[in-house]
Amino acid sequence: MKRAREEEGEEEQEQEQAAPAPMVATPAHNPRLATAATWNDAVDFVQAVKHTFDRAKYLEFLDIVRQVDSIGISGIVDRVKVLFRGHPDLKSYFNMFLPEQYELSLTDDD
C-alpha cells in the first residue's frame, strides 16, 4: 500500500516535470531584454493594468490581447497604444514583451 502511494507520487512528479513551460520573452527572442521576462513579469504587468484602469478599460485590454490570432501583433500594438495613452509606465512594461520592431513610444506624440 505504501509503495503504491510512493509510485503515484513519483508519477505525479514526472507529469509535473513534463508540462511545457509557458512562452515568455527571453534575451534569445528579444536581445534588448537584459534578463528574460518571466511568467511572473506577465502576471505583474496584467495586475498593473488592472490597478491602473477601471474595470471596463481593463476588460478592453484583455479583449485586445485575446485577439492576437485574428489581428496580429501590430493590431494589438495599435490598439494598446491608444488604450495606454498617458501611461508611459505601462507602455514601457508592455514593451518588454514585444519584438523591438513593435516597441511603443513612451510619449503620446505618435
C-alpha positions in Angstrom: 0.0 0.0 0.0 2.8 2.4 1.0 4.7 1.5 -2.2 1.7 2.2 -4.3 1.4 5.7 -2.9 5.1 6.3 -3.5 4.7 5.2 -7.1 1.7 7.6 -7.5 3.8 10.4 -6.1 6.6 9.7 -8.5 4.2 9.6 -11.4 2.8 13.0 -10.4 6.3 14.5 -10.2 7.1 13.1 -13.7 3.9 14.6 -15.1 4.7 18.0 -13.5 8.2 18.0 -14.9 6.9 17.1 -18.4 4.4 20.0 -18.5 5.6 22.5 -21.1 6.8 25.9 -19.8 4.8 28.9 -20.7 6.0 31.0 -23.6 7.8 34.1 -22.3 10.1 36.6 -23.9 13.8 35.8 -23.4 17.0 37.5 -24.5 17.3 34.9 -27.3 13.9 36.1 -28.7 14.4 39.7 -27.9 18.1 40.7 -27.4 17.2 44.1 -25.9 15.9 42.3 -22.8 18.6 42.4 -20.1 17.0 39.4 -18.4 14.3 37.0 -19.5 10.8 38.1 -18.9 9.1 35.5 -16.7 5.6 34.3 -16.2 5.6 36.4 -13.0 6.5 39.5 -15.1 3.5 38.9 -17.2 1.2 38.4 -14.2 2.6 41.6 -12.6 2.1 43.5 -15.8 -1.6 42.4 -16.1 -2.1 43.3 -12.4 -0.6 46.8 -13.1 -3.0 47.3 -15.9 -5.9 46.1 -13.7 -5.0 48.5 -10.9 -4.4 51.5 -13.3 -7.7 51.3 -15.1 -11.4 50.9 -14.3 -13.0 47.5 -14.9 -14.2 48.5 -18.4 -10.8 49.5 -19.6 -9.1 46.5 -18.0 -11.6 44.2 -19.8 -10.9 46.1 -23.0 -7.2 45.4 -22.6 -7.8 41.7 -22.1 -10.1 41.5 -25.1 -7.4 43.2 -27.2 -4.7 40.8 -26.1 -7.0 37.8 -26.8 -7.3 38.8 -30.4 -3.7 38.1 -31.2 -4.7 35.3 -33.7 -7.1 37.5 -35.6 -5.4 40.9 -35.6 -1.8 40.0 -35.0 0.9 41.8 -33.0 0.7 45.0 -35.0 -3.1 45.2 -34.4 -2.6 44.6 -30.7 0.1 47.3 -30.6 -2.0 49.8 -32.4 -4.9 49.3 -30.0 -2.8 49.2 -26.9 -1.1 52.4 -27.9 -4.4 54.2 -27.8 -5.5 52.5 -24.6 -2.2 53.3 -22.8 -2.1 56.9 -23.9 -0.8 59.0 -20.9 0.6 55.9 -19.2 4.3 55.7 -20.2 4.9 53.3 -17.4 2.5 50.7 -18.8 3.9 51.3 -22.3 7.4 50.6 -21.1 6.2 47.5 -19.2 4.4 46.3 -22.3 7.5 46.8 -24.5 9.4 44.1 -22.5 7.1 41.5 -24.1 7.3 42.8 -27.7 9.8 42.3 -30.5 11.8 45.5 -31.0 10.1 46.5 -34.3 6.8 46.8 -32.4 8.0 48.8 -29.5 5.7 51.5 -28.3 6.9 55.1 -28.0 6.8 56.3 -24.4 5.5 59.7 -25.5 2.0 60.3 -26.7 3.2 62.1 -29.9 2.6 59.2 -32.2 
